[in-house]
Amino acid sequence: MSLRDTFGRILNEYGTAKSQALRNHPLAQFVRDTAPNEVRDALGDASRGLISEGSVGRGNWAAVPWIAIFDPLVTGTATSGYYPVYLFHASEPTIHLSLNQGTTETREEFGAETRMVLQDRAAFIRKRLADFTNLLPTREIDLGSDARLPGDYAAGHALGFTYDGARLPPEADLRTDLRNIVSAYRALTFRGGLDPSSYGDQGLDANEPATTLLEKRQYRLHRRIERNPSAARLAKKHHGVVCQACGLDFAQRYGVIGKGFVEAHHLRPMSALTEGEAVIYDVDADFAVLCANCHRMIHRTDDPSDLQSFRDLVDRRRLAEN
């Protein structure tokens, strides 16, 4: 099935489907299961490391169904972070491909100010992705609903495309647009996402190399990878919870409060992190587990990716002390 066929079915059937029971409805299953797979297939190799998900609502049909693409490094849910998403107009045969934002957590924090916050962040995204503005020309979207969520999505839109469902572009163009917005998504993450502190020297930590802009971005992405909860879980599951440099077991040292505690260290050289490249986790080769002290110290070495050299340093110091 093509993207054109996928979109055509949703546009043709959704209006009627909303008057029927949602539970076990074939169109709901199609949007949740088949459509996200079609989007991944259309991306081809560009889908590496990404998750796709579709929704027509929970309990009741949503005014605006969607198919989203998530980078687990940013978010795994439509409620937070930022992500590309296909949004279907509530009443017209119109589809928006949007680089948008999770609105639920924003609304929980900002309440009545939510849409202003989303609009400000969308403007920030456009500034950070100024080189993508010609590839993703749509600046504003209308979803045809006064409901809270569609209105928030309209406020959170930064860049993208709008398609007339009655005259969809050729399949090749739809796929090119999709790849372009995923490229922008990856670039946004590499450049610091929604964090304004990654401009200039703001937000530097003591170990960050305050040199070129590229090196700062590589360092921050490296730290973001390490702090990703799913990566940390996988690293601990694979490598255990004993520091691979000094052998510290927090449970032995601190008892029950130290059980399961250790930090994930990303071994891929920072210089290998490239804008637009998928971040794929090879837990065996790309991660080690370290105690907090060793983790801080390995980042002070010339090559934080060289675990063996750091182990040798620790061993030499231990021998010298004895």
N, C-alpha and C positions, 0 to 999 in steps of 0.2 A: 504493500500500500504506500502511496506517496503522501507528502504533506498536503498536497491539494485535496486528495481524497479524504484524508483525516479531517481537515478543516471543513470540507464540504459536508461530511456527515454530521459534525457537531452543529454547524449552522442550520442545516436542514431539519434536524430532529429535536433540537433543544427546546424550542418554543412549545411543541406538543408534549414533550417528555415532562415538562414542568407541571402539567396538569395531572400527571399520573403519580403513582406511589414511587418514591425514590428507592426503597429497599429492593435490591436485586434487579434493578432496572438495567436492561442491556446497554443503554447509552451511558449510564453511570459507570458500568464496568468497563466500557470502551474507553471513556475519558481517563479513568483511573489506571487501567492496565495497558491497553493497546496503544493509545495516543502517546504516552511518554516514551514507549519503546520506539515508535515511529520517529519521534524527535531525535532520539539518540542515534538511530540508524541514519538519519539525514545528516547528522554531524560527522559521522564516520570516525576517523582517528581523532578528531577534535573533541570527541566525547570522553576521552581517557580521563579518569579521575573525577568525573562528574556524575551526579545523580539526577534523574528526571522524575517528576511526579505530576499527576493531574488531579483535579478536584472539581466536583460539582456541588460541594457542600456536605454538611453532616446533619443528618436528621431531616433537613428540608433542602430543596433545590436552592442553590445559590443564584442570586441575580446575575452574577458574572462568573462563568466557569473559567478555569485557567489550567495551563500546562507550564510548569516551571522547571528550571534547571538550577541545581545547587552544586556549589563547590564546597565539600565538607570542611575545607579550610576556613570558609566564611560562615556558612550556615547549613543546616540540614533540614530546615523547616521554613515555610512561607511566613512565619510570624516574626522573624528577626533577620538582621543582616541586609544583604542586597543580592539581587539575582536577576537573570533574564527570565521573562515570563510572557507567554501568549495569553492575552486577556480578550475575552469575547464580549462584545457589546451586548447590553441587556435586552435590546429590542431590535436592533438593526443588524444587517449582515456585514458587520465590520469586525476586524481583528486587529488588535494592537500587539506588536512585538515590542516589549518594553524592558529596558533596564530599570528595574524598580526596587522597592525597599519593603522589608517586612514591616508591617504597620501595627501589629498587635502589641508588641513590647513598647513601641514608641507611644502608643496611646495610653498604655498603662502608666508610663512615666510622665507624659506631658498633658494628658487630658484634653481640655479645650484648645490647647495650643498645638495639637498634633499636626494639623495640616500645614501650619506655618513652618513647623520644624521640618516636616517632610519636604516642603518646597525649598527651604534653605539648603537642605542636604542634596536635593536634586540639582540645584544650581552649583553646588560645590563639586558634584560628580561631573557636571558638564565642563567646569573649569579644569578639573584634573584630567579629563579625557578630551581636551580641546582638539587633539589631532584626529579624533574619531567623529567629530560633529558632521562632517560631510558624508561619511559612510552611514550614519544613523541620524537622518535629518528631522524626524518628528520630535518636536519639543513639548507639545501638549497633547493630551488625550482626553476624550470624553467617553464614558462608559454607559451613559444613558440611564443612570439610576441615582436616586437620592439616598440610597442606603449608605450606611456608614462605611463599610468596607470598600465598595466601588469608589466612593468619594475620596477615601484615603489613598487608594491606588492611583487615582488621577493626580493627586497632589504629589505622590512619591515618584512619578515618572520622570526620568532624566533624559534618556535618548532612546531612539528606536525607529520603528516603521508603523504605518497604518495601512491596512489592506482593505479594499472593497471586496467583500466575499463574492460578489457577483462577477467580478473581473479579477480574479487572483492572478498574480504574475506567473510566468512559467516556473515549473518545479526547480529548475537550475537556479533561478533568481531567488526563490524562497530559501533554498539551501545556502546560497551565498550570503544572504542577509543574516541567516541564523549563525553561520560561522563568524561573520563580522561582529555580531553582538557578543558572542562568546569570547572572541579575541579582546573586545573592549572590557568584558567582565574580568578576564585574567589580568589585563593591564591595570585595571583599577585596583585589584588586590596587590599586585606587585608595587604599585605606586603609593600604597598606604591605605587603600580603602576609604572609609569615611573619617579617618583620624586626621584632623588638621595639624596635629603636632608633628607629623612627618614632613612638614615643610621646614626647610632650613635645619637648624640645630635644635629646635624645640623637641623636648621629649627624649633626648639622648640619655642612655644609661651609661654607667661608668665604663662598661666594656665595649661600647659601640664605637666603631672606627669612624670618627668624624672627619671623613675625607671627602670623596666624591659623592654626588647624589646617587649614582648607581650603587656604590658600595653601601651607602646607608639603606637603600631600598633592599638590597640583598640581605643585609644583616637583619632588618626588621621582618622580612619574610621568613628568614631562617628561624627567628625567635617565635614567630607566629606558628610555624609548623610544629616546633617543640611544644608549644602550649596548647595545641589542639587536643582536646580530651580523647578523641577516638584514637589518635596516634599514640598517645601515652598509654592507653589501655592495651593496645596491641603490642607495644614495646614491652610492657610488664608481663603480659601473657607469654610472650615469646622468650624474653631474656630473664625473667624472674625479677626479684626485688632486691637483690644484693648488688651493691655498687661494683661495676665491672672494672673500676680503677683501683680502689683501696680496699674493697671487700666488706665495707660497712653494711650491716643488716640492721635497719632501724628498729625492727621488732626485738632483736637481741639487746640492743643498746637502751631502748626506751620502753620496752614492754608493749602493752596493747595499743597505746596511742601511736606507736610507730609501725604497727602491722600494715603491710602493703604499701608503705610510703617509699617512693623513690622517684627520681625525675628522669624524663626521657630526653636524650641528647641526640640531635639530628647530625649524622655523620657526613651527610653530603656536603662537599665543599661549597661555601657561600658563592664562590666565583662561578659555580655550575648552575646557579639559579638564574634563569633567564626570563625576561618579560614575555608573557604569552605562552610559556611552556607549562604543560600540565605537571602538577606535583603528584607523583605516584609513590605510594609508600611500599618500599621493599623493607619490611620490618627487620629481617635478618641482616641485610647489608647496610641499611640507611640509618639505623638507630642503635644506640646503646642505652643502658640505664646507669645513672650515676647518682651518688649522694649530692646534696645541695652544694657542699663545699667543692667537691671535685668538678661539679658542673660549672660553677663560677670560675674555677681555676683553669679548666681546659679552654674556656673562652678567652683567657689571657695569653694563651700560647700563640705561636706564629701560625699554627695549622690546627684549628679545633677539630678538623676531620680525622686527624691521625691519633686514634685511640691508643695504638700500641706504643707510640713514642711517649704519650702522657703516662701510660702505665709504667713504662721504664723509669720516667722521672719520679713517680711516686715510690717505686721500689728502691731507687737509689737513695732517696731521702730517708726512707725507712731504715735501710742498711746503715747509713751514716749516723743516724740517731742511736743505733744499737752498738 
